[in-house]
Amino acid sequence: IPKGILRSVERFEIQKADGLCHLEAVILYIEGRKFCVSPRIRKVKKWMKKNKHKIPRKKLMVENREESKLLKKKKKKK
């Protein structure tokens, strides 16, 4: 993957193999378009470490809320 493409990434998401699609992937958003790349590519791994701030916060917040709801339900059952 050329450096120029990685520089123009606006945000990215990590897709796990346990969802609807059974492939692990990194989804790169470039100029409103989605590009899927393998998370095993060395350049992509290195780039993701440097650009953690480009993961959408909304998604992280929603995941945290869902986890806290599950914990509350478990506590109520006990």
Biopython code that builds the backbone (N, CA, C, O; Angstrom):
import numpy as np
from Bio.PDB.StructureBuilder import StructureBuilder

atoms = [
    (1, "ILE", "N", (0.860, -1.179, 0.000)),
    (1, "ILE", "CA", (0.000, 0.000, 0.000)),
    (1, "ILE", "C", (0.900, 1.234, 0.000)),
    (1, "ILE", "O", (1.749, 1.376, 0.880)),
    (2, "PRO", "N", (0.728, 2.118, -0.967)),
    (2, "PRO", "CA", (1.553, 3.332, -1.031)),
    (2, "PRO", "C", (1.309, 4.271, 0.161)),
    (2, "PRO", "O", (0.195, 4.363, 0.675)),
    (3, "LYS", "N", (2.363, 4.957, 0.582)),
    (3, "LYS", "CA", (2.264, 5.893, 1.707)),
    (3, "LYS", "C", (1.250, 6.992, 1.444)),
    (3, "LYS", "O", (0.554, 7.429, 2.361)),
    (4, "GLY", "N", (1.159, 7.444, 0.192)),
    (4, "GLY", "CA", (0.220, 8.510, -0.159)),
    (4, "GLY", "C", (-1.218, 8.138, 0.142)),
    (4, "GLY", "O", (-2.007, 8.978, 0.573)),
    (5, "ILE", "N", (-1.555, 6.893, -0.083)),
    (5, "ILE", "CA", (-2.918, 6.429, 0.208)),
    (5, "ILE", "C", (-3.151, 6.425, 1.710)),
    (5, "ILE", "O", (-4.190, 6.890, 2.178)),
    (6, "LEU", "N", (-2.202, 5.908, 2.463)),
    (6, "LEU", "CA", (-2.353, 5.878, 3.920)),
    (6, "LEU", "C", (-2.424, 7.288, 4.506)),
    (6, "LEU", "O", (-3.122, 7.511, 5.495)),
    (7, "ARG", "N", (-1.713, 8.236, 3.908)),
    (7, "ARG", "CA", (-1.758, 9.626, 4.391)),
    (7, "ARG", "C", (-3.134, 10.255, 4.200)),
    (7, "ARG", "O", (-3.537, 11.118, 4.980)),
    (8, "SER", "N", (-3.853, 9.827, 3.170)),
    (8, "SER", "CA", (-5.141, 10.452, 2.871)),
    (8, "SER", "C", (-6.324, 9.766, 3.551)),
    (8, "SER", "O", (-7.473, 10.104, 3.267)),
    (9, "VAL", "N", (-6.064, 8.808, 4.444)),
    (9, "VAL", "CA", (-7.145, 8.126, 5.165)),
    (9, "VAL", "C", (-7.760, 9.084, 6.174)),
    (9, "VAL", "O", (-7.054, 9.684, 6.985)),
    (10, "GLU", "N", (-9.086, 9.222, 6.117)),
    (10, "GLU", "CA", (-9.804, 10.105, 7.033)),
    (10, "GLU", "C", (-10.093, 9.407, 8.360)),
    (10, "GLU", "O", (-9.980, 10.011, 9.427)),
    (11, "ARG", "N", (-10.467, 8.132, 8.283)),
    (11, "ARG", "CA", (-10.722, 7.327, 9.476)),
    (11, "ARG", "C", (-10.658, 5.863, 9.076)),
    (11, "ARG", "O", (-10.614, 5.532, 7.891)),
    (12, "PHE", "N", (-10.653, 4.990, 10.076)),
    (12, "PHE", "CA", (-10.643, 3.560, 9.775)),
    (12, "PHE", "C", (-11.404, 2.793, 10.840)),
    (12, "PHE", "O", (-11.573, 3.265, 11.964)),
    (13, "GLU", "N", (-11.859, 1.606, 10.471)),
    (13, "GLU", "CA", (-12.551, 0.713, 11.388)),
    (13, "GLU", "C", (-11.904, -0.662, 11.283)),
    (13, "GLU", "O", (-11.346, -1.024, 10.247)),
    (14, "ILE", "N", (-11.987, -1.411, 12.360)),
    (14, "ILE", "CA", (-11.461, -2.771, 12.356)),
    (14, "ILE", "C", (-12.645, -3.725, 12.318)),
    (14, "ILE", "O", (-13.517, -3.688, 13.186)),
    (15, "GLN", "N", (-12.663, -4.569, 11.314)),
    (15, "GLN", "CA", (-13.742, -5.546, 11.156)),
    (15, "GLN", "C", (-13.233, -6.898, 11.632)),
    (15, "GLN", "O", (-12.201, -7.383, 11.169)),
    (16, "LYS", "N", (-13.963, -7.500, 12.559)),
    (16, "LYS", "CA", (-13.569, -8.811, 13.074)),
    (16, "LYS", "C", (-14.283, -9.910, 12.299)),
    (16, "LYS", "O", (-15.297, -9.659, 11.647)),
    (17, "ALA", "N", (-13.765, -11.101, 12.369)),
    (17, "ALA", "CA", (-14.300, -12.227, 11.597)),
    (17, "ALA", "C", (-15.555, -12.827, 12.220)),
    (17, "ALA", "O", (-16.129, -13.754, 11.649)),
    (18, "ASP", "N", (-15.995, -12.332, 13.364)),
    (18, "ASP", "CA", (-17.144, -12.931, 14.033)),
    (18, "ASP", "C", (-18.491, -12.314, 13.641)),
    (18, "ASP", "O", (-19.530, -12.783, 14.104)),
    (19, "GLY", "N", (-18.498, -11.305, 12.824)),
    (19, "GLY", "CA", (-19.741, -10.648, 12.423)),
    (19, "GLY", "C", (-20.381, -11.301, 11.215)),
    (19, "GLY", "O", (-20.217, -12.498, 10.980)),
    (20, "LEU", "N", (-21.105, -10.512, 10.459)),
    (20, "LEU", "CA", (-21.754, -11.014, 9.250)),
    (20, "LEU", "C", (-20.741, -11.472, 8.220)),
    (20, "LEU", "O", (-20.944, -12.477, 7.539)),
    (21, "CYS", "N", (-19.661, -10.737, 8.113)),
    (21, "CYS", "CA", (-18.602, -11.097, 7.170)),
    (21, "CYS", "C", (-17.535, -11.890, 7.926)),
    (21, "CYS", "O", (-17.081, -11.462, 8.987)),
    (22, "HIS", "N", (-17.146, -13.005, 7.402)),
    (22, "HIS", "CA", (-16.199, -13.875, 8.098)),
    (22, "HIS", "C", (-14.748, -13.594, 7.712)),
    (22, "HIS", "O", (-13.942, -14.516, 7.584)),
    (23, "LEU", "N", (-14.426, -12.325, 7.527)),
    (23, "LEU", "CA", (-13.067, -11.919, 7.185)),
    (23, "LEU", "C", (-12.595, -10.839, 8.144)),
    (23, "LEU", "O", (-13.340, -9.914, 8.466)),
    (24, "GLU", "N", (-11.372, -10.962, 8.591)),
    (24, "GLU", "CA", (-10.768, -9.874, 9.352)),
    (24, "GLU", "C", (-10.305, -8.837, 8.345)),
    (24, "GLU", "O", (-9.718, -9.180, 7.319)),
    (25, "ALA", "N", (-10.568, -7.571, 8.634)),
    (25, "ALA", "CA", (-10.169, -6.521, 7.701)),
    (25, "ALA", "C", (-10.039, -5.192, 8.423)),
    (25, "ALA", "O", (-10.571, -5.000, 9.516)),
    (26, "VAL", "N", (-9.329, -4.295, 7.794)),
    (26, "VAL", "CA", (-9.268, -2.903, 8.220)),
    (26, "VAL", "C", (-9.952, -2.121, 7.112)),
    (26, "VAL", "O", (-9.552, -2.197, 5.950)),
    (27, "ILE", "N", (-10.986, -1.369, 7.476)),
    (27, "ILE", "CA", (-11.721, -0.586, 6.487)),
    (27, "ILE", "C", (-11.196, 0.840, 6.548)),
    (27, "ILE", "O", (-11.325, 1.518, 7.568)),
    (28, "LEU", "N", (-10.606, 1.285, 5.455)),
    (28, "LEU", "CA", (-10.052, 2.636, 5.356)),
    (28, "LEU", "C", (-11.049, 3.525, 4.627)),
    (28, "LEU", "O", (-11.565, 3.146, 3.575)),
    (29, "TYR", "N", (-11.320, 4.694, 5.172)),
    (29, "TYR", "CA", (-12.209, 5.656, 4.530)),
    (29, "TYR", "C", (-11.353, 6.755, 3.911)),
    (29, "TYR", "O", (-10.682, 7.517, 4.607)),
    (30, "ILE", "N", (-11.396, 6.814, 2.579)),
    (30, "ILE", "CA", (-10.611, 7.797, 1.839)),
    (30, "ILE", "C", (-11.550, 8.539, 0.911)),
    (30, "ILE", "O", (-12.140, 7.945, 0.009)),
    (31, "GLU", "N", (-11.689, 9.846, 1.130)),
    (31, "GLU", "CA", (-12.548, 10.701, 0.307)),
    (31, "GLU", "C", (-13.951, 10.117, 0.152)),
    (31, "GLU", "O", (-14.504, 10.093, -0.947)),
    (32, "GLY", "N", (-14.520, 9.647, 1.259)),
    (32, "GLY", "CA", (-15.887, 9.132, 1.250)),
    (32, "GLY", "C", (-16.044, 7.733, 0.685)),
    (32, "GLY", "O", (-17.167, 7.248, 0.553)),
    (33, "ARG", "N", (-14.956, 7.080, 0.351)),
    (33, "ARG", "CA", (-15.016, 5.721, -0.193)),
    (33, "ARG", "C", (-14.383, 4.748, 0.799)),
    (33, "ARG", "O", (-13.494, 5.115, 1.567)),
    (34, "LYS", "N", (-14.855, 3.500, 0.771)),
    (34, "LYS", "CA", (-14.329, 2.470, 1.666)),
    (34, "LYS", "C", (-13.364, 1.566, 0.910)),
    (34, "LYS", "O", (-13.620, 1.162, -0.224)),
    (35, "PHE", "N", (-12.256, 1.262, 1.561)),
    (35, "PHE", "CA", (-11.287, 0.319, 1.014)),
    (35, "PHE", "C", (-10.952, -0.690, 2.102)),
    (35, "PHE", "O", (-10.608, -0.308, 3.221)),
    (36, "CYS", "N", (-11.049, -1.959, 1.784)),
    (36, "CYS", "CA", (-10.731, -3.012, 2.753)),
    (36, "CYS", "C", (-9.323, -3.529, 2.500)),
    (36, "CYS", "O", (-8.949, -3.833, 1.367)),
    (37, "VAL", "N", (-8.556, -3.622, 3.573)),
    (37, "VAL", "CA", (-7.200, -4.156, 3.474)),
    (37, "VAL", "C", (-6.998, -5.185, 4.584)),
    (37, "VAL", "O", (-7.714, -5.188, 5.586)),
    (38, "SER", "N", (-6.040, -6.033, 4.392)),
    (38, "SER", "CA", (-5.730, -7.058, 5.385)),
    (38, "SER", "C", (-5.061, -6.423, 6.599)),
    (38, "SER", "O", (-4.171, -5.586, 6.445)),
    (39, "PRO", "N", (-5.474, -6.806, 7.795)),
    (39, "PRO", "CA", (-4.830, -6.273, 9.002)),
    (39, "PRO", "C", (-3.458, -6.895, 9.252)),
    (39, "PRO", "O", (-2.747, -6.484, 10.170)),
    (40, "ARG", "N", (-3.089, -7.869, 8.451)),
    (40, "ARG", "CA", (-1.804, -8.549, 8.638)),
    (40, "ARG", "C", (-0.657, -7.881, 7.889)),
    (40, "ARG", "O", (0.503, -8.244, 8.088)),
    (41, "ILE", "N", (-0.961, -6.922, 7.039)),
    (41, "ILE", "CA", (0.080, -6.215, 6.292)),
    (41, "ILE", "C", (0.892, -5.365, 7.273)),
    (41, "ILE", "O", (0.331, -4.589, 8.047)),
    (42, "ARG", "N", (2.187, -5.518, 7.232)),
    (42, "ARG", "CA", (3.072, -4.842, 8.185)),
    (42, "ARG", "C", (2.898, -3.323, 8.155)),
    (42, "ARG", "O", (2.842, -2.684, 9.205)),
    (43, "LYS", "N", (2.814, -2.744, 6.955)),
    (43, "LYS", "CA", (2.648, -1.285, 6.825)),
    (43, "LYS", "C", (1.351, -0.823, 7.484)),
    (43, "LYS", "O", (1.310, 0.222, 8.133)),
    (44, "VAL", "N", (0.296, -1.610, 7.308)),
    (44, "VAL", "CA", (-1.009, -1.253, 7.872)),
    (44, "VAL", "C", (-0.953, -1.315, 9.397)),
    (44, "VAL", "O", (-1.471, -0.421, 10.065)),
    (45, "LYS", "N", (-0.340, -2.345, 9.952)),
    (45, "LYS", "CA", (-0.205, -2.460, 11.411)),
    (45, "LYS", "C", (0.521, -1.250, 11.991)),
    (45, "LYS", "O", (0.079, -0.655, 12.974)),
    (46, "LYS", "N", (1.636, -0.900, 11.368)),
    (46, "LYS", "CA", (2.447, 0.229, 11.833)),
    (46, "LYS", "C", (1.649, 1.531, 11.725)),
    (46, "LYS", "O", (1.679, 2.363, 12.632)),
    (47, "TRP", "N", (0.938, 1.698, 10.610)),
    (47, "TRP", "CA", (0.142, 2.903, 10.395)),
    (47, "TRP", "C", (-0.976, 3.004, 11.431)),
    (47, "TRP", "O", (-1.248, 4.089, 11.944)),
    (48, "MET", "N", (-1.629, 1.870, 11.745)),
    (48, "MET", "CA", (-2.726, 1.878, 12.719)),
    (48, "MET", "C", (-2.236, 2.287, 14.104)),
    (48, "MET", "O", (-2.936, 3.004, 14.818)),
    (49, "LYS", "N", (-1.049, 1.842, 14.491)),
    (49, "LYS", "CA", (-0.501, 2.228, 15.792)),
    (49, "LYS", "C", (-0.307, 3.735, 15.876)),
    (49, "LYS", "O", (-0.581, 4.347, 16.909)),
    (50, "LYS", "N", (0.170, 4.334, 14.782)),
    (50, "LYS", "CA", (0.411, 5.779, 14.760)),
    (50, "LYS", "C", (-0.885, 6.581, 14.692)),
    (50, "LYS", "O", (-0.926, 7.726, 15.143)),
    (51, "ASN", "N", (-1.939, 5.996, 14.136)),
    (51, "ASN", "CA", (-3.159, 6.748, 13.852)),
    (51, "ASN", "C", (-4.374, 6.244, 14.620)),
    (51, "ASN", "O", (-5.479, 6.216, 14.080)),
    (52, "LYS", "N", (-4.180, 5.849, 15.870)),
    (52, "LYS", "CA", (-5.296, 5.374, 16.691)),
    (52, "LYS", "C", (-6.380, 6.438, 16.839)),
    (52, "LYS", "O", (-7.552, 6.114, 17.031)),
    (53, "HIS", "N", (-5.993, 7.687, 16.750)),
    (53, "HIS", "CA", (-6.941, 8.785, 16.903)),
    (53, "HIS", "C", (-7.950, 8.856, 15.760)),
    (53, "HIS", "O", (-8.935, 9.588, 15.864)),
    (54, "LYS", "N", (-7.735, 8.125, 14.688)),
    (54, "LYS", "CA", (-8.649, 8.156, 13.550)),
    (54, "LYS", "C", (-9.768, 7.122, 13.658)),
    (54, "LYS", "O", (-10.572, 6.987, 12.735)),
    (55, "ILE", "N", (-9.830, 6.390, 14.774)),
    (55, "ILE", "CA", (-10.942, 5.478, 15.015)),
    (55, "ILE", "C", (-12.106, 6.337, 15.504)),
    (55, "ILE", "O", (-11.929, 7.144, 16.417)),
    (56, "PRO", "N", (-13.293, 6.179, 14.914)),
    (56, "PRO", "CA", (-14.439, 7.007, 15.328)),
    (56, "PRO", "C", (-14.764, 6.820, 16.807)),
    (56, "PRO", "O", (-14.927, 5.691, 17.270)),
    (57, "ARG", "N", (-14.857, 7.916, 17.545)),
    (57, "ARG", "CA", (-15.147, 7.860, 18.975)),
    (57, "ARG", "C", (-16.562, 7.367, 19.244)),
    (57, "ARG", "O", (-16.794, 6.665, 20.229)),
    (58, "LYS", "N", (-17.506, 7.724, 18.384)),
    (58, "LYS", "CA", (-18.892, 7.311, 18.578)),
    (58, "LYS", "C", (-18.983, 5.804, 18.731)),
    (58, "LYS", "O", (-19.659, 5.303, 19.629)),
    (59, "LYS", "N", (-18.313, 5.097, 17.868)),
    (59, "LYS", "CA", (-18.356, 3.641, 17.893)),
    (59, "LYS", "C", (-17.788, 3.115, 19.211)),
    (59, "LYS", "O", (-18.339, 2.183, 19.795)),
    (60, "LEU", "N", (-16.704, 3.700, 19.674)),
    (60, "LEU", "CA", (-16.110, 3.277, 20.936)),
    (60, "LEU", "C", (-17.054, 3.551, 22.100)),
    (60, "LEU", "O", (-17.174, 2.727, 23.006)),
    (61, "MET", "N", (-17.723, 4.696, 22.083)),
    (61, "MET", "CA", (-18.644, 5.053, 23.151)),
    (61, "MET", "C", (-19.841, 4.106, 23.174)),
    (61, "MET", "O", (-20.286, 3.693, 24.245)),
    (62, "VAL", "N", (-20.358, 3.764, 22.008)),
    (62, "VAL", "CA", (-21.502, 2.858, 21.925)),
    (62, "VAL", "C", (-21.120, 1.489, 22.476)),
    (62, "VAL", "O", (-21.891, 0.884, 23.221)),
    (63, "GLU", "N", (-19.947, 1.000, 22.119)),
    (63, "GLU", "CA", (-19.491, -0.298, 22.622)),
    (63, "GLU", "C", (-19.365, -0.272, 24.140)),
    (63, "GLU", "O", (-19.742, -1.235, 24.806)),
    (64, "ASN", "N", (-18.843, 0.808, 24.692)),
    (64, "ASN", "CA", (-18.696, 0.917, 26.145)),
    (64, "ASN", "C", (-20.059, 0.934, 26.826)),
    (64, "ASN", "O", (-20.228, 0.312, 27.875)),
    (65, "ARG", "N", (-21.032, 1.635, 26.248)),
    (65, "ARG", "CA", (-22.380, 1.676, 26.819)),
    (65, "ARG", "C", (-23.008, 0.292, 26.826)),
    (65, "ARG", "O", (-23.614, -0.118, 27.816)),
    (66, "GLU", "N", (-22.861, -0.424, 25.719)),
    (66, "GLU", "CA", (-23.435, -1.767, 25.629)),
    (66, "GLU", "C", (-22.822, -2.693, 26.670)),
    (66, "GLU", "O", (-23.529, -3.493, 27.283)),
    (67, "GLU", "N", (-21.519, -2.591, 26.871)),
    (67, "GLU", "CA", (-20.852, -3.416, 27.878)),
    (67, "GLU", "C", (-21.361, -3.079, 29.270)),
    (67, "GLU", "O", (-21.587, -3.982, 30.076)),
    (68, "SER", "N", (-21.546, -1.797, 29.569)),
    (68, "SER", "CA", (-22.017, -1.406, 30.899)),
    (68, "SER", "C", (-23.459, -1.856, 31.119)),
    (68, "SER", "O", (-23.823, -2.221, 32.237)),
    (69, "LYS", "N", (-24.286, -1.837, 30.070)),
    (69, "LYS", "CA", (-25.664, -2.331, 30.193)),
    (69, "LYS", "C", (-25.673, -3.818, 30.522)),
    (69, "LYS", "O", (-26.455, -4.266, 31.360)),
    (70, "LEU", "N", (-24.810, -4.579, 29.868)),
    (70, "LEU", "CA", (-24.734, -6.016, 30.126)),
    (70, "LEU", "C", (-24.299, -6.293, 31.560)),
    (70, "LEU", "O", (-24.826, -7.196, 32.210)),
    (71, "LEU", "N", (-23.341, -5.521, 32.050)),
    (71, "LEU", "CA", (-22.875, -5.697, 33.424)),
    (71, "LEU", "C", (-23.986, -5.391, 34.424)),
    (71, "LEU", "O", (-24.131, -6.100, 35.420)),
    (72, "LYS", "N", (-24.768, -4.346, 34.170)),
    (72, "LYS", "CA", (-25.877, -3.991, 35.057)),
    (72, "LYS", "C", (-26.924, -5.096, 35.086)),
    (72, "LYS", "O", (-27.449, -5.429, 36.149)),
    (73, "LYS", "N", (-27.230, -5.666, 33.925)),
    (73, "LYS", "CA", (-28.213, -6.751, 33.859)),
    (73, "LYS", "C", (-27.738, -7.966, 34.646)),
    (73, "LYS", "O", (-28.525, -8.610, 35.340)),
    (74, "LYS", "N", (-26.448, -8.276, 34.536)),
    (74, "LYS", "CA", (-25.893, -9.419, 35.261)),
    (74, "LYS", "C", (-25.968, -9.197, 36.770)),
    (74, "LYS", "O", (-26.257, -10.129, 37.520)),
    (75, "LYS", "N", (-25.710, -7.967, 37.218)),
    (75, "LYS", "CA", (-25.763, -7.654, 38.646)),
    (75, "LYS", "C", (-27.185, -7.778, 39.176)),
    (75, "LYS", "O", (-27.392, -8.254, 40.292)),
    (76, "LYS", "N", (-28.174, -7.349, 38.378)),
    (76, "LYS", "CA", (-29.574, -7.424, 38.800)),
    (76, "LYS", "C", (-30.034, -8.871, 38.954)),
    (76, "LYS", "O", (-30.826, -9.178, 39.845)),
    (77, "LYS", "N", (-29.546, -9.750, 38.100)),
    (77, "LYS", "CA", (-29.943, -11.160, 38.144)),
    (77, "LYS", "C", (-29.418, -11.852, 39.396)),
    (77, "LYS", "O", (-30.039, -12.797, 39.884)),
    (78, "LYS", "N", (-28.283, -11.396, 39.923)),
    (78, "LYS", "CA", (-27.675, -12.021, 41.110)),
    (78, "LYS", "C", (-28.423, -11.657, 42.319)),
    (78, "LYS", "O", (-28.066, -12.085, 43.417)),
]
sb = StructureBuilder()
sb.init_structure("model")
sb.init_model(0)
sb.init_chain("A")
sb.init_seg("    ")
for serial, (resi, resn, name, xyz) in enumerate(atoms, 1):
    if name == "N":
        sb.init_residue(resn, " ", resi, " ")
    sb.init_atom(name, np.array(xyz, "f"), 0.0, 1.0, " ", f" {name:<3s}", serial, name[0])
structure = sb.get_structure()
